[in-house]
Amino acid sequence: MSTETRVERTRGALAADVVKATAEKHGVCVRPFTMEVADTDTGELRYVPVPCGSTVESVCLPCARKAKALRQAQCREGWHLAEEPVITRAEPTAAQTELMTYRADLVAAYRDAHADDAEALRTEIAAVDTDLRESGMIGRLPAVEAPVKRAVKRSTKRRQDAPNLPRRKVAKTTVGREFAGRFRPSMFVTLTCDTYGRVRSDGSPVNPATYDYRRAARDAVHFAALVDRWWQNLRRVVGFDVQYFATVEPQKRAAPHLHAALRGSIPHDVIRLVTEATYHQVWWPNHDQILYAGDRKPLWEPDMRAFVDPDSRAPLVSWDDAVEDVEEPAHVVRFGEQVHSKGILGGSEEAGRHIGYLTKYLTKSTGEVVDADTAAQRDHHDRLHAELAITPCSPRCAVWLLYGIQPKGATGKTTPGHCKGRAHRRSTLGLPGRRVLVSRKWSGKTLVDHKADRRAFVLQSLAAVGIEKPDVDRSHLVWRKVEPGDPQVPPRPHLVMRAIAERIAWRAEYDRALLAARPPETSATRLAA
């Protein structure tokens, strides 16, 4: 008979928490989604848990750790390559060329069709696009609608307040130089945003009244474009196709900064010169003065299919017309003076430490990284978010309506001043959506390829001790994601428990393979033990 009191029993661990802790202990996804798998040969129908693939520990710890390990392997493999990565593409098949020909005919018919036939043709084009994707084709297809472009004149001269950069022809090589016949150093670089005012040790401004929140918000929104320009300038200056593995993280002041592993040795003076000379001009309409605030907002006019002024009923300026009248950039983004660059030798302990530093925050959401601990930090984040709320993030941003400009793609469902973009969220504070930036020729592999390499390594280890895992023919299996509320689907805890049992059995088999592969201990080793 149990001697626990009722109070003690109510404070016990919940069964769901125990299941989750057990799954995390054995590296099993805690929130898988369910797939229905039908065997066309036998008619068998079963339900299989598929890992969620989250990269955030607070959502799914096992999946986030696996994703981080893949990124670390990707960074390590490409940082100090001694040979050029080879990327092979499949040749277009006859079926793909026939589908593309059929699509070209459909698009031509669509552009000449009447409104009654256009919808049917568009549906057929979408079906052909799906067939092309399923055939293995990747890349962007030409748009169905005929592109309408206006010739917009922009000055291509460098700004007078930015130093000139030497320019070389960029060679196709991506591998860095070797020194003394055995050393092949690469670089670790950190770039930050400019200063907007003095800050304390916790990142909060010393004087919030003079802190330039407007420039901080706009720099955060356009930081990704500035980074892209930096890669371009660096390649033109050094004369080879510099490859990178970079992560974007927030500083304590909530401004984004970049950590980058660069392949090859680049002089520190060149890194600093390129950073100082890099800028990005935002050729958008001026958005310094809000025209519509409070309850006075532009109204949607169905007959005109445009937003109009609430008083005069005059249509707002369209995006294309507003951009055509732009004579000077609305904003110029630059990096700050703090530039850190360091040479790193491949295979050294320092290289491993910097890889860990690069991937340190990849398992945390942006909101967790920029979490405020003090009242001053919270006030700083609130003021920055307030500025971001009125900072347009793209040509389609609904915030443009506050400045009397109708954004691209505006409809009756568009709410003036309300945009769902990441830049306007309180949890992100304008940080870019892509936390990891990897160049195409970094390792010559995708994350899927790196995952396949890990699986192949495990299969080779098992095969070395006589455990063969035959290739399973999946051509007769039909996979379908189950609908919510399907009564035939087992509860998630049941699927998780089954996955835990399979994981334990697989791990035991792999451990036996590792033990069998170890060389036998000598008598001296046994005596020392």
JOQUIZI-V940072 format. One record per residue. N is the residue number from 1. PHI is phi as a letter, one per 20 degrees, with the letter a starting at -180 (* if undefined). NEAR is the number of other C-alpha atoms within 10 Angstrom. D_LAST is the distance of its C-alpha to the last C-alpha in Angstrom with 2 decimals. Layout:
# JOQUIZI-V940072
<<N/PHI/NEAR/D_LAST> <N/PHI/NEAR/D_LAST>>
This chain:
# JOQUIZI-V940072
<<1/*/3/46.31> <2/f/4/44.87> <3/e/6/45.36> <4/f/8/45.16> <5/e/8/48.30> <6/f/8/50.17> <7/f/8/49.25> <8/f/9/45.52> <9/f/9/45.88> <10/f/9/47.77> <11/e/8/44.98> <12/f/8/42.30> <13/f/9/40.67> <14/f/10/42.95> <15/g/10/42.04> <16/f/10/42.64> <17/f/10/40.21> <18/f/11/37.51> <19/f/17/38.15> <20/f/20/37.98> <21/f/15/34.72> <22/f/16/33.15> <23/f/22/34.51> <24/f/17/33.17> <25/f/12/29.66> <26/d/15/29.68> <27/m/19/31.62> <28/d/25/34.92> <29/g/25/38.30> <30/e/25/39.87> <31/c/21/43.45> <32/f/21/43.95> <33/d/16/47.46> <34/e/22/48.54> <35/d/18/49.79> <36/e/17/51.90> <37/d/17/51.01> <38/d/17/53.68> <39/e/15/53.17> <40/f/12/56.49> <41/e/8/55.75> <42/d/8/54.96> <43/n/9/56.54> <44/f/10/53.35> <45/c/13/53.09> <46/c/13/49.85> <47/d/18/48.63> <48/c/20/45.58> <49/f/19/43.96> <50/d/16/43.76> <51/g/17/41.66> <52/f/17/43.92> <53/m/17/42.43> <54/f/20/42.92> <55/d/20/41.49> <56/d/21/41.71> <57/f/15/38.89> <58/f/12/41.43> <59/e/18/42.95> <60/b/23/39.93> <61/f/23/36.44> <62/f/24/34.72> <63/f/25/37.55> <64/f/22/37.68> <65/f/18/33.99> <66/f/17/34.37> <67/f/20/37.49> <68/f/20/35.83> <69/f/15/32.96> <70/f/17/35.70> <71/f/21/37.54> <72/f/17/34.51> <73/f/17/33.97> <74/f/22/37.70> <75/f/23/37.72> <76/f/19/34.76> <77/f/16/36.17> <78/e/23/39.63> <79/f/29/39.19> <80/c/25/38.61> <81/f/19/39.98> <82/e/14/40.86> <83/c/10/43.31> <84/f/15/46.10> <85/f/17/45.25> <86/d/10/47.30> <87/d/10/48.93> <88/d/7/50.79> <89/d/6/53.45> <90/f/7/54.92> <91/f/8/58.51> <92/g/11/61.16> <93/e/12/62.04> <94/f/9/65.56> <95/f/12/65.17> <96/f/17/64.19> <97/f/12/67.18> <98/f/11/69.51> <99/f/17/68.25> <100/f/16/68.67> <101/f/11/72.20> <102/f/13/73.04> <103/f/20/71.71> <104/f/15/73.89> <105/f/12/76.94> <106/f/17/76.10> <107/f/21/75.70> <108/f/13/79.01> <109/f/15/80.72> <110/f/20/79.20> <111/f/13/80.59> <112/d/10/84.06> <113/e/13/83.99> <114/f/10/85.87> <115/f/9/84.14> <116/f/8/84.51> <117/e/12/82.61> <118/f/16/80.05> <119/f/13/77.80> <120/f/11/77.56> <121/f/17/76.76> <122/f/16/74.08> <123/f/11/72.44> <124/f/15/72.51> <125/f/20/71.00> <126/f/13/68.12> <127/f/12/67.52> <128/f/17/67.49> <129/f/17/65.04> <130/f/12/62.70> <131/f/15/63.00> <132/f/19/62.20> <133/f/12/59.04> <134/f/10/57.92> <135/f/14/58.56> <136/o/11/55.81> <137/f/17/58.02> <138/c/9/56.76> <139/o/6/58.63> <140/e/6/61.70> <141/e/10/64.89> <142/f/10/68.31> <143/f/8/69.95> <144/f/16/72.59> <145/f/10/74.98> <146/f/10/76.74> <147/f/8/75.30> <148/d/5/77.74> <149/d/7/77.06> <150/d/9/79.09> <151/f/6/79.25> <152/d/10/77.86> <153/e/9/78.27> <154/c/11/75.44> <155/f/8/75.21> <156/e/6/72.50> <157/f/6/72.89> <158/f/12/70.06> <159/f/12/70.63> <160/f/7/72.12> <161/e/7/69.60> <162/c/12/66.62> <163/f/13/65.79> <164/f/14/66.29> <165/d/17/63.40> <166/f/11/63.38> <167/c/13/63.17> <168/c/12/61.79> <169/f/11/61.74> <170/e/14/58.45> <171/f/13/56.74> <172/f/11/54.83> <173/f/14/51.58> <174/c/19/48.74> <175/e/24/46.02> <176/f/24/45.75> <177/f/15/46.23> <178/d/13/43.61> <179/d/10/43.58> <180/l/6/42.73> <181/m/7/41.78> <182/b/7/38.43> <183/d/11/38.84> <184/c/21/40.18> <185/f/21/40.38> <186/c/23/41.64> <187/c/23/42.99> <188/c/23/42.25> <189/c/17/45.55> <190/c/17/46.65> <191/c/22/50.31> <192/c/22/52.06> <193/f/21/55.48> <194/f/17/58.22> <195/e/17/58.85> <196/c/17/61.24> <197/q/16/61.38> <198/f/13/59.25> <199/c/16/56.40> <200/e/13/54.32> <201/f/9/50.55> <202/e/14/50.42> <203/n/17/52.52> <204/f/24/55.76> <205/f/21/58.92> <206/f/14/60.27> <207/c/11/63.75> <208/g/16/63.83> <209/f/9/67.57> <210/d/11/67.14> <211/f/18/63.93> <212/e/14/64.91> <213/f/20/63.77> <214/f/17/66.01> <215/f/17/64.42> <216/f/24/60.91> <217/f/27/61.67> <218/f/21/63.22> <219/f/25/60.46> <220/f/24/57.89> <221/f/24/60.01> <222/d/23/60.40> <223/f/26/56.99> <224/f/20/55.89> <225/f/15/59.00> <226/f/20/58.36> <227/f/21/54.83> <228/g/11/56.24> <229/f/15/58.76> <230/f/21/56.07> <231/g/18/54.22> <232/f/15/57.59> <233/f/20/58.57> <234/f/22/55.25> <235/f/19/55.48> <236/f/20/59.06> <237/f/18/58.29> <238/e/21/55.23> <239/n/17/56.71> <240/b/19/53.85> <241/f/22/52.68> <242/f/26/50.08> <243/d/25/47.54> <244/b/24/45.96> <245/c/25/43.54> <246/c/22/44.81> <247/c/22/44.60> <248/d/24/47.38> <249/c/24/46.55> <250/e/21/48.77> <251/f/16/48.80> <252/f/18/49.32> <253/e/21/53.05> <254/m/24/52.73> <255/e/24/53.75> <256/f/23/51.82> <257/b/21/49.83> <258/d/22/48.05> <259/d/23/44.60> <260/c/23/44.57> <261/e/29/42.26> <262/d/24/44.62> <263/e/26/43.83> <264/o/25/44.98> <265/e/22/45.78> <266/c/20/48.91> <267/g/12/50.36> <268/f/15/50.16> <269/f/10/53.92> <270/f/14/54.54> <271/g/20/52.44> <272/f/16/54.42> <273/f/15/57.76> <274/f/23/57.25> <275/f/24/56.26> <276/f/19/59.31> <277/e/18/61.64> <278/e/22/60.43> <279/b/21/62.51> <280/c/21/63.58> <281/e/16/67.17> <282/e/16/67.86> <283/e/16/71.26> <284/d/20/72.00> <285/f/23/75.10> <286/f/16/75.30> <287/c/18/73.69> <288/e/11/74.22> <289/c/9/76.87> <290/f/13/76.55> <291/e/14/79.85> <292/c/17/79.08> <293/c/12/77.38> <294/m/6/77.42> <295/e/6/79.43> <296/e/12/81.37> <297/c/20/79.51> <298/g/28/80.71> <299/d/19/81.94> <300/e/22/81.45> <301/d/16/84.75> <302/f/10/84.50> <303/f/6/87.67> <304/e/9/86.56> <305/l/12/82.90> <306/b/19/82.03> <307/e/28/81.36> <308/c/22/84.44> <309/f/17/85.30> <310/f/14/85.91> <311/e/10/89.22> <312/e/7/90.85> <313/m/13/89.27> <314/e/13/88.82> <315/f/20/85.83> <316/f/19/82.88> <317/f/18/82.13> <318/f/16/79.97> <319/f/19/76.69> <320/f/17/78.05> <321/f/13/81.17> <322/f/17/79.22> <323/f/17/76.85> <324/f/15/79.83> <325/e/11/81.32> <326/f/16/78.21> <327/d/14/79.03> <328/b/14/75.99> <329/f/14/72.38> <330/f/14/71.81> <331/a/17/68.49> <332/c/15/66.42> <333/d/22/62.62> <334/c/21/60.68> <335/e/23/57.23> <336/e/15/56.72> <337/f/14/56.33> <338/f/13/52.60> <339/c/16/50.85> <340/d/14/47.24> <341/c/19/45.96> <342/b/15/42.81> <343/e/20/41.46> <344/c/24/38.02> <345/e/16/36.08> <346/f/18/34.58> <347/m/11/30.82> <348/e/9/30.32> <349/f/10/28.57> <350/f/13/32.10> <351/f/21/33.26> <352/f/16/30.62> <353/f/10/31.60> <354/f/16/35.25> <355/f/20/34.75> <356/f/15/33.26> <357/f/12/36.26> <358/f/24/38.68> <359/d/19/37.47> <360/g/14/36.85> <361/d/19/39.89> <362/f/22/40.29> <363/e/23/39.15> <364/d/15/41.77> <365/f/17/45.47> <366/f/21/47.92> <367/f/14/49.18> <368/f/14/45.76> <369/f/18/45.34> <370/e/21/48.81> <371/f/15/48.71> <372/e/19/50.77> <373/d/9/49.53> <374/d/11/52.58> <375/f/10/56.30> <376/f/17/57.01> <377/f/21/54.60> <378/f/14/56.14> <379/f/15/59.62> <380/f/21/58.61> <381/f/21/57.27> <382/f/14/60.42> <383/f/15/62.68> <384/f/22/60.79> <385/f/22/60.90> <386/f/18/64.63> <387/f/18/65.22> <388/f/24/63.15> <389/f/21/65.24> <390/d/22/68.33> <391/d/23/66.70> <392/f/26/67.31> <393/d/23/64.19> <394/a/17/65.86> <395/f/17/69.34> <396/d/16/69.04> <397/f/22/68.11> <398/f/26/70.48> <399/f/27/70.40> <400/g/26/72.92> <401/f/27/75.58> <402/f/24/75.46> <403/d/24/76.64> <404/m/25/79.46> <405/c/25/77.79> <406/e/29/77.25> <407/f/24/73.78> <408/f/15/73.15> <409/m/11/73.03> <410/f/19/74.51> <411/c/15/75.82> <412/f/12/77.32> <413/e/7/73.83> <414/f/17/72.84> <415/d/16/72.73> <416/g/23/73.84> <417/n/20/71.09> <418/d/16/68.40> <419/c/21/65.79> <420/e/9/62.56> <421/f/15/60.80> <422/g/16/57.41> <423/f/26/59.02> <424/e/25/60.98> <425/e/17/58.22> <426/f/16/57.25> <427/f/18/53.56> <428/d/21/53.43> <429/l/28/55.90> <430/n/31/56.91> <431/f/29/53.51> <432/f/20/53.51> <433/f/13/52.36> <434/e/9/50.04> <435/e/16/46.91> <436/d/18/45.34> <437/d/16/47.43> <438/c/19/46.25> <439/f/14/48.48> <440/f/14/49.25> <441/d/18/47.68> <442/f/25/44.50> <443/c/25/42.07> <444/m/16/44.65> <445/c/18/43.25> <446/e/14/44.06> <447/f/13/41.69> <448/f/9/42.37> <449/f/12/41.23> <450/f/17/37.95> <451/f/17/37.38> <452/f/12/38.15> <453/f/13/35.61> <454/f/13/32.82> <455/f/12/34.00> <456/f/12/34.20> <457/f/11/30.60> <458/f/15/29.43> <459/f/16/31.73> <460/f/15/30.46> <461/f/18/26.81> <462/f/21/27.98> <463/f/13/30.22> <464/f/14/27.50> <465/d/14/25.91> <466/n/11/29.35> <467/e/14/30.24> <468/e/12/33.69> <469/d/10/35.50> <470/f/7/39.19> <471/f/6/41.51> <472/e/6/43.58> <473/f/7/47.30> <474/d/9/48.49> <475/f/8/52.05> <476/e/11/53.39> <477/d/16/51.89> <478/d/13/54.09> <479/d/14/52.46> <480/b/12/54.43> <481/f/13/53.59> <482/f/15/54.78> <483/e/11/57.52> <484/f/8/57.01> <485/n/7/58.10> <486/f/8/57.67> <487/f/8/57.53> <488/e/9/55.59> <489/f/17/52.54> <490/f/14/49.64> <491/g/10/48.73> <492/g/15/46.11> <493/g/16/43.58> <494/f/12/43.76> <495/f/20/43.04> <496/f/24/40.14> <497/f/17/38.58> <498/f/13/39.01> <499/f/22/37.38> <500/f/21/34.37> <501/f/14/33.98> <502/f/12/34.30> <503/f/16/31.77> <504/f/14/29.14> <505/f/11/29.82> <506/f/11/29.69> <507/f/13/26.41> <508/f/11/24.76> <509/f/13/26.17> <510/f/17/24.97> <511/f/12/21.37> <512/f/12/21.44> <513/f/19/22.84> <514/f/15/20.14> <515/f/11/17.36> <516/f/15/19.54> <517/e/13/20.13> <518/f/8/16.56> <519/f/7/15.91> <520/f/9/13.87> <521/f/8/10.38> <522/f/9/10.83> <523/f/9/9.82> <524/f/8/8.60> <525/f/9/6.23> <526/f/8/5.06> <527/f/7/5.36> <528/f/7/3.82> <529/f/6/0.00>>
